[in-house]
Amino acid sequence: LEASIERIKVSKASADLMSYCEEHARSDPLLMG
């Protein structure tokens, strides 16, 4: 149970990070490459 909770937290954190990057990529030309 603990391991699955950790996995959920990690996957949620990475999903949040991805959406954060996508939001800021539109306003930050450096992130677009």
N, C-alpha and C positions, 0 to 999 in steps of 0.2 A: 504493500500500500504506500509506504513512504516513497519508494522509488518511482511509482507512477505519479505521485503528487509532484515530485521534483521534476519529472519529465514534462508534466503539464505546465509547471511554472516556467521552465526553460523555453518550451515552445511558444508560450504566450509572450514571454519577454522578447524572443526573436521576431515574432510576428509584429509586436509593437514597434520594435526597432526598424523593421522593414517598412512599415507604414509611415513611420517618422521620417525615414530617409526619402521615401517617395514624395511626401508632402514638401520636404525642403529642397528636393532636387529641382522642382519646378521653379523655385526662386533663387537657386544657387547654381549658376552655370558651371562651376568647377566640378560639382558632383555628376554632371551630365557627361563629362569626359570631353 
